Amino acid sequence: MIQRRHVLCCSAALSAGLFTGLDARAGGWRNPCRAALPAELAQHPLLVQAFDDIDPVALWDMHAHLLGTGDSGSGCTVHASMQQWWHPVEVLRRKVLLNAACVAPDAASVDVAYVARLRALASDFPSGARWLLFAFDQACDDRGDVAPQWTTFHVPNTYAAQVAAASPERFGWVASVHPYRHDALERLDATLAAGALALKWLPSAMNIDLRDARCRPFYERLRARRVPLIVHCGEEKAVTGADREAYGNPLRVRAALEAGVTVVVAHAASLGAALDLDRRSQPRRAAFDLWARLMDEPAWRGLLYADLSAVFQVNRRPTVWRTLLQRDDWHARLLHGSDYPLPGVMPLYDPAGLAAEGLLDEAAVAPLRAIRDHNPLLFEFVLKRSVRSGTARLHPLVFDTRRLWAGRGYSALATGGTTR
């Protein structure tokens, strides 16, 4: 009976498209959570060469998530359904994420174990490399009231700031404030004063219409303070929340761009489809293609960027991979990010599949898998440095992510200093 229930739960989760499609061929279902890299892997030519032409001090992972249950007093929460057996998809989602982050089921504190693992993974990188840790605000309804029923995860700004402050040489933090909140601007001002490096929204899950009038004061603040806005565009299934699919349309980003805000489109909108708002009579288009249209509009060349978190997962189209590699005119506007802890969700990445597409040397498959067993963050970085389309590869500038803050008053953060 127990075995049958387990099979049914897993089948239900996969049929629902958990994490936008898992593939067991990618190297097993579970993260083995092995200890630090052994010497032979740390010295492997594939790994050593990945850092050629890379300045570690400029290597900021643009897209890393904090998660927790609040068991340390962090204020983090997860939706109640993730603990309820009658919601098997959500229960499995929680288990998959905890395994990806190597948080043991019997961990004394999920909050503490999650951060400890992240620090351990970071220690395998050269000194200077840093991760921008995301806070994640609660969803709100159209009246501006908090909507717990839509809030899959909540990571308070104060907690993200606290974790970053404890290890400033490795971590910075990104705020999340819902613009519909009744005290939204006060919250935004407080997070910027506390040293947040950017603001992150996930519109489809949080119920944020980028064209809503309540966003305009946010845009004015961000433009004046020269603070980037990181916006998830395209399909989202890892965090369903309010399920406002239309709000993830990349073309809605124009509202922020027209206000002069620097915008980073998370994942380069590389998953799902959306309505072509410029040509409403046309069929839905790939969200990636709509984002590409924005990238090619001259007006946004100094404002529009994208992070490359998750783009080489098995659920992306090979045309996405090839386009990102071959469009070297975009590379100065593409930014490295990992979407941690998702690199630890083992079926989401398949080096052998990339090799079959001609984008990765066959000889790289085995060492990449070995690196991943020990350090999914390092694996994700080395994978991006290794993929090619013909002679085209990602320019080293993609990994100089600190440049996004050049001239914005944050130079002290390059060495873990304090903000102005």
C-alpha positions as CSV (number, residue, x, y, z in Angstrom):
1,M,0.0,0.0,0.0
2,I,2.8,2.4,0.9
3,Q,4.7,1.6,-2.2
4,R,1.6,2.1,-4.4
5,R,0.9,5.5,-2.8
6,H,4.5,6.5,-3.5
7,V,4.2,5.6,-7.1
8,L,0.9,7.4,-7.4
9,C,2.3,10.5,-5.8
10,C,5.3,10.5,-8.1
11,S,3.2,9.9,-11.2
12,A,0.8,12.7,-10.2
13,A,3.7,15.1,-9.7
14,L,5.3,14.3,-13.1
15,S,2.0,14.5,-15.0
16,A,1.4,17.9,-13.5
17,G,4.8,19.1,-15.0
18,L,6.6,19.5,-11.7
19,F,9.6,21.9,-12.3
20,T,8.5,22.1,-15.9
21,G,9.5,18.5,-16.8
22,L,11.9,16.1,-15.2
23,D,13.9,13.6,-17.1
24,A,15.3,10.5,-15.3
25,R,17.8,10.0,-18.1
26,A,19.8,13.0,-16.9
27,G,21.6,10.9,-14.3
28,G,19.2,9.6,-11.6
29,W,16.5,11.1,-9.5
30,R,18.3,12.1,-6.3
31,N,21.1,14.4,-5.5
32,P,23.8,12.2,-3.9
33,C,25.0,15.2,-1.8
34,R,28.6,14.1,-1.7
35,A,31.3,16.0,0.2
36,A,33.7,18.6,-1.1
37,L,35.4,17.9,-4.5
38,P,38.2,15.4,-4.4
39,A,41.6,16.6,-5.6
40,E,41.4,14.8,-9.0
41,L,38.1,16.6,-9.8
42,A,39.3,20.0,-8.5
43,Q,42.3,19.7,-10.8
44,H,40.5,18.3,-13.8
45,P,41.3,20.3,-16.9
46,L,37.7,20.9,-17.7
47,L,37.2,22.6,-14.4
48,V,40.5,24.5,-14.4
49,Q,39.9,25.8,-17.9
50,A,36.4,27.0,-17.0
51,F,38.0,29.8,-15.0
52,D,40.3,30.9,-17.9
53,D,39.6,34.6,-18.6
54,I,37.3,34.8,-15.6
55,D,37.9,37.4,-12.9
56,P,36.5,35.7,-9.7
57,V,35.9,39.0,-8.0
58,A,33.5,39.9,-10.8
59,L,31.7,36.6,-10.8
60,W,28.4,37.2,-9.1
61,D,25.7,34.6,-9.5
62,M,22.7,36.7,-10.3
63,H,20.0,34.3,-9.4
64,A,20.2,32.2,-6.2
65,H,17.3,31.4,-3.9
66,L,17.1,31.3,-0.2
67,L,14.5,28.8,1.2
68,G,13.5,27.9,4.7
69,T,10.7,26.9,7.0
70,G,11.2,29.5,9.7
71,D,12.5,26.9,12.2
72,S,15.4,29.2,13.1
73,G,13.2,32.3,13.6
74,S,14.0,33.5,10.0
75,G,10.3,34.3,9.2
76,C,10.5,32.0,6.2
77,T,7.3,30.0,5.4
78,V,6.2,27.4,2.9
79,H,2.6,26.7,1.9
80,A,0.8,24.3,4.2
81,S,0.0,22.0,1.3
82,M,3.7,21.1,1.1
83,Q,3.3,19.2,4.3
84,Q,-0.1,17.6,3.6
85,W,-0.2,14.1,2.1
86,W,-3.4,14.7,0.3
87,H,-1.5,17.2,-1.9
88,P,1.1,14.8,-3.3
89,V,2.5,17.1,-5.9
90,E,3.3,19.8,-3.4
91,V,4.7,17.3,-0.9
92,L,7.0,16.0,-3.6
93,R,7.9,19.5,-4.7
94,R,9.2,20.2,-1.1
95,K,11.1,16.9,-0.9
96,V,12.7,17.5,-4.3
97,L,13.9,21.0,-3.3
98,L,15.2,19.9,0.0
99,N,17.1,17.1,-1.6
100,A,18.5,19.5,-4.2
101,A,19.8,21.6,-1.4
102,C,21.1,18.5,0.5
103,V,18.9,19.3,3.5
104,A,18.4,15.9,5.3
105,P,14.8,14.9,6.3
106,D,15.9,14.8,9.9
107,A,17.8,18.1,9.9
108,A,17.6,19.9,13.2
109,S,16.9,23.1,11.3
110,V,16.0,23.4,7.6
111,D,17.0,27.1,7.6
112,V,20.4,26.4,9.1
113,A,21.1,23.4,6.9
114,Y,20.2,25.1,3.7
115,V,22.5,28.0,4.3
116,A,25.3,25.8,5.6
117,R,25.2,23.7,2.4
118,L,25.2,26.8,0.2
119,R,28.3,28.2,2.0
120,A,30.0,24.8,1.6
121,L,29.3,24.8,-2.2
122,A,30.6,28.4,-2.4
123,S,33.9,27.4,-0.8
124,D,34.9,25.4,-3.9
125,F,35.0,28.6,-5.9
126,P,37.9,31.0,-5.9
127,S,37.9,33.9,-3.4
128,G,35.8,36.8,-4.6
129,A,33.0,34.8,-6.3
130,R,29.6,35.8,-4.8
131,W,25.9,34.8,-4.9
132,L,23.0,37.2,-4.8
133,L,20.4,35.7,-2.5
134,F,16.8,36.3,-3.3
135,A,14.2,37.3,-0.8
136,F,10.6,36.4,-1.9
137,D,7.6,38.5,-0.9
138,Q,4.2,37.1,-0.3
139,A,1.6,37.2,-3.1
140,C,-1.1,39.9,-2.8
141,D,-4.6,40.1,-4.2
142,D,-5.8,43.0,-6.3
143,R,-6.8,45.0,-3.2
144,G,-3.2,44.8,-1.9
145,D,-4.0,42.3,0.9
146,V,-1.6,39.4,1.5
147,A,-2.8,36.3,-0.1
148,P,-1.5,33.2,1.8
149,Q,-3.3,30.9,-0.5
150,W,-1.1,32.0,-3.4
151,T,2.2,32.2,-1.4
152,T,4.1,29.0,-2.1
153,F,7.3,30.4,-0.4
154,H,8.0,33.4,1.6
155,V,11.6,34.6,2.4
156,P,11.6,38.0,4.2
157,N,13.9,40.8,3.2
158,T,15.3,40.9,6.7
159,Y,16.4,37.3,6.5
160,A,18.1,37.7,3.1
161,A,19.9,40.7,4.5
162,Q,20.9,38.8,7.6
163,V,22.3,35.8,5.7
164,A,24.3,38.1,3.3
165,A,25.7,40.2,6.2
166,A,27.0,37.0,7.9
167,S,29.1,36.2,4.9
168,P,29.5,39.4,2.8
169,E,32.6,38.0,1.1
170,R,30.3,35.4,-0.5
171,F,26.8,36.8,-0.5
172,G,24.8,39.9,-1.5
173,W,21.0,40.0,-1.4
174,V,18.1,41.0,-3.6
175,A,14.9,42.4,-2.1
176,S,11.3,41.4,-3.0
177,V,8.5,43.8,-2.3
178,H,5.0,43.5,-3.7
179,P,4.0,46.8,-5.3
180,Y,0.3,46.4,-4.4
181,R,1.0,46.3,-0.6
182,H,-0.5,49.2,1.3
183,D,2.9,50.2,2.6
184,A,4.8,49.1,-0.5
185,L,6.9,52.3,-1.0
186,E,8.0,52.4,2.7
187,R,9.0,48.7,2.4
188,L,10.9,49.4,-0.8
189,D,12.8,52.4,0.7
190,A,13.7,50.3,3.7
191,T,15.2,47.5,1.7
192,L,17.2,49.9,-0.5
193,A,18.5,51.7,2.5
194,A,19.5,48.3,4.0
195,G,21.7,47.5,0.9
196,A,19.6,45.4,-1.4
197,L,21.3,45.1,-4.7
198,A,18.2,44.7,-6.8
199,L,14.5,44.0,-6.6
200,K,13.0,40.7,-7.7
201,W,9.4,40.0,-8.9
202,L,7.8,36.8,-10.1
203,P,4.6,38.4,-11.6
204,S,2.7,35.2,-12.5
205,A,3.0,33.8,-9.0
206,M,2.9,37.0,-7.0
207,N,0.0,38.6,-8.9
208,I,1.9,41.6,-10.3
209,D,0.8,43.3,-13.5
210,L,3.8,45.2,-14.7
211,R,1.5,47.7,-16.3
212,D,-0.5,48.4,-13.1
213,A,-0.4,52.1,-12.0
214,R,0.8,51.0,-8.6
215,C,4.1,49.9,-10.2
216,R,4.9,53.3,-11.5
217,P,6.2,54.8,-8.1
218,F,8.4,51.7,-7.8
219,Y,9.8,52.3,-11.3
220,E,10.5,56.0,-10.4
221,R,12.4,54.9,-7.2
222,L,14.4,52.2,-9.0
223,R,15.3,54.5,-11.9
224,A,16.4,57.3,-9.5
225,R,18.5,54.9,-7.4
226,R,19.7,53.0,-10.4
227,V,18.6,49.7,-8.9
228,P,17.9,46.8,-11.3
229,L,14.6,45.0,-11.4
230,I,14.8,41.3,-11.9
231,V,11.6,39.9,-13.5
232,H,10.7,36.3,-14.2
233,C,9.1,36.1,-17.6
234,G,7.8,33.0,-19.4
235,E,6.2,29.9,-18.0
236,E,6.7,29.2,-14.2
237,K,5.8,25.9,-12.6
238,A,8.3,25.6,-9.7
239,V,6.3,28.3,-7.9
240,T,2.7,28.4,-9.1
241,G,1.2,30.8,-6.6
242,A,-1.5,33.1,-8.1
243,D,-1.2,31.4,-11.5
244,R,-1.5,34.6,-13.5
245,E,0.1,33.3,-16.6
246,A,-0.5,36.4,-18.7
247,Y,1.6,38.5,-16.2
248,G,4.7,36.6,-17.3
249,N,4.5,37.9,-20.8
250,P,7.9,39.5,-21.7
251,L,6.3,42.3,-23.6
252,R,4.8,43.6,-20.4
253,V,8.4,44.5,-19.4
254,R,8.2,47.5,-21.7
255,A,6.3,49.3,-18.9
256,A,9.4,49.3,-16.7
257,L,11.8,50.0,-19.6
258,E,9.7,53.0,-20.7
259,A,10.1,54.4,-17.2
260,G,13.9,54.1,-17.5
261,V,14.4,51.1,-15.2
262,T,17.2,48.6,-15.8
263,V,15.4,45.3,-16.2
264,V,16.9,41.8,-16.0
265,V,14.6,39.2,-17.5
266,A,15.1,36.0,-15.5
267,H,15.9,32.8,-17.5
268,A,15.8,34.9,-20.8
269,A,12.1,34.0,-20.8
270,S,13.2,30.7,-22.2
271,L,10.1,28.6,-21.3
272,G,6.5,28.7,-22.4
273,A,4.4,30.8,-24.7
274,A,2.6,34.1,-24.5
275,L,0.2,36.3,-26.4
276,D,1.9,38.5,-28.9
277,L,0.6,41.9,-27.6
278,D,2.0,43.7,-30.7
279,R,0.0,41.4,-33.1
280,R,-3.0,40.2,-31.2
281,S,-4.4,38.5,-34.2
282,Q,-1.4,36.1,-34.3
283,P,-1.1,32.8,-32.5
284,R,0.7,32.7,-29.2
285,R,4.5,32.9,-29.5
286,A,7.3,31.4,-27.6
287,A,8.1,33.7,-24.7
288,F,11.7,33.5,-25.7
289,D,10.9,34.9,-29.1
290,L,9.0,37.8,-27.6
291,W,12.0,38.5,-25.3
292,A,14.3,38.4,-28.3
293,R,12.2,41.0,-30.0
294,L,12.7,43.3,-27.1
295,M,16.4,42.7,-27.1
296,D,16.5,43.8,-30.7
297,E,14.6,47.0,-30.1
298,P,17.3,49.8,-30.1
299,A,15.5,51.8,-27.4
300,W,16.3,49.2,-24.7
301,R,19.9,48.5,-25.4
302,G,21.1,50.3,-22.3
303,L,18.4,49.0,-20.1
304,L,17.4,45.4,-21.0
305,Y,19.4,42.4,-19.8
306,A,18.7,38.7,-19.1
307,D,20.1,36.2,-16.7
308,L,21.0,32.7,-18.0
309,S,19.7,30.8,-15.0
310,A,18.0,27.5,-16.0
311,V,18.4,28.0,-19.7
312,F,20.4,24.8,-20.3
313,Q,17.9,22.6,-18.5
314,V,16.4,19.7,-20.4
315,N,13.0,21.5,-20.7
316,R,14.4,24.2,-23.0
317,R,14.4,23.9,-26.8
318,P,17.7,23.3,-28.6
319,T,16.9,26.5,-30.6
320,V,17.1,28.5,-27.4
321,W,20.5,27.0,-26.6
322,R,21.9,27.7,-30.0
323,T,20.5,31.2,-30.2
324,L,21.9,32.3,-26.9
325,L,25.3,30.9,-27.9
326,Q,25.4,32.3,-31.4
327,R,24.0,35.8,-30.7
328,D,27.2,37.2,-29.5
329,D,25.8,40.7,-30.0
330,W,23.6,39.9,-27.0
331,H,26.4,38.6,-24.8
332,A,27.2,42.0,-23.2
333,R,23.6,41.9,-21.9
334,L,23.5,38.3,-20.7
335,L,24.3,37.6,-17.1
336,H,25.3,34.4,-15.3
337,G,22.9,32.9,-12.8
338,S,22.3,29.4,-11.4
339,D,18.7,29.4,-10.1
340,Y,20.1,27.5,-7.0
341,P,18.9,25.1,-5.7
342,L,17.6,23.8,-9.1
343,P,21.0,22.6,-10.3
344,G,20.7,20.0,-7.6
345,V,17.4,18.7,-9.0
346,M,19.3,15.9,-10.9
347,P,16.8,15.2,-13.8
348,L,16.7,18.8,-14.8
349,Y,20.2,18.7,-16.5
350,D,21.5,16.2,-19.0
351,P,25.1,16.7,-20.3
352,A,24.7,13.7,-22.5
353,G,21.7,15.3,-24.2
354,L,23.6,18.5,-24.9
355,A,26.4,16.3,-26.3
356,A,23.9,14.6,-28.6
357,E,22.8,18.0,-29.9
358,G,26.4,18.8,-30.7
359,L,26.7,21.5,-28.1
360,L,29.1,19.7,-25.7
361,D,32.1,17.4,-26.2
362,E,31.4,13.8,-25.3
363,A,34.5,13.8,-23.2
364,A,33.0,16.5,-20.9
365,V,29.9,14.4,-20.0
366,A,31.5,12.1,-17.4
367,P,33.5,14.8,-15.5
368,L,30.5,17.2,-15.5
369,R,28.4,14.5,-13.9
370,A,31.1,13.8,-11.3
371,I,31.4,17.4,-10.5
372,R,27.7,17.7,-10.1
373,D,27.5,14.9,-7.6
374,H,29.7,17.0,-5.3
375,N,28.8,20.6,-6.2
376,P,25.8,21.4,-8.4
377,L,26.8,25.1,-8.4
378,L,30.2,24.4,-9.8
379,F,28.7,22.0,-12.3
380,E,26.3,24.6,-13.6
381,F,29.1,27.2,-14.0
382,V,31.4,24.7,-15.8
383,L,28.6,23.5,-18.0
384,K,27.9,27.1,-19.2
385,R,31.6,27.6,-19.8
386,S,31.8,24.3,-21.8
387,V,28.8,24.5,-24.2
388,R,29.4,25.6,-27.8
389,S,27.5,25.9,-31.0
390,G,30.1,25.4,-33.7
391,T,32.8,27.8,-32.7
392,A,30.3,30.0,-30.8
393,R,30.4,30.0,-27.0
394,L,29.3,32.3,-24.2
395,H,31.7,35.3,-23.9
396,P,33.6,35.6,-20.6
397,L,31.8,38.9,-20.2
398,V,28.6,36.9,-19.4
399,F,30.3,35.9,-16.2
400,D,31.4,39.4,-15.3
401,T,28.1,40.1,-13.7
402,R,29.3,42.7,-11.2
403,R,29.5,45.1,-14.1
404,L,25.7,45.6,-13.9
405,W,26.3,47.6,-10.8
406,A,29.3,49.6,-12.2
407,G,28.8,53.3,-11.4
408,R,25.7,52.6,-9.3
409,G,27.3,53.4,-5.9
410,Y,27.9,49.8,-4.9
411,S,31.6,49.5,-5.6
412,A,32.4,48.6,-2.0
413,L,30.4,45.4,-2.4
414,A,32.9,44.0,-4.8
415,T,35.0,43.0,-1.7
416,G,32.1,42.4,0.7
417,G,32.2,46.0,2.0
418,T,29.3,48.1,3.1
419,T,27.0,50.1,0.9
420,R,27.0,53.9,0.9
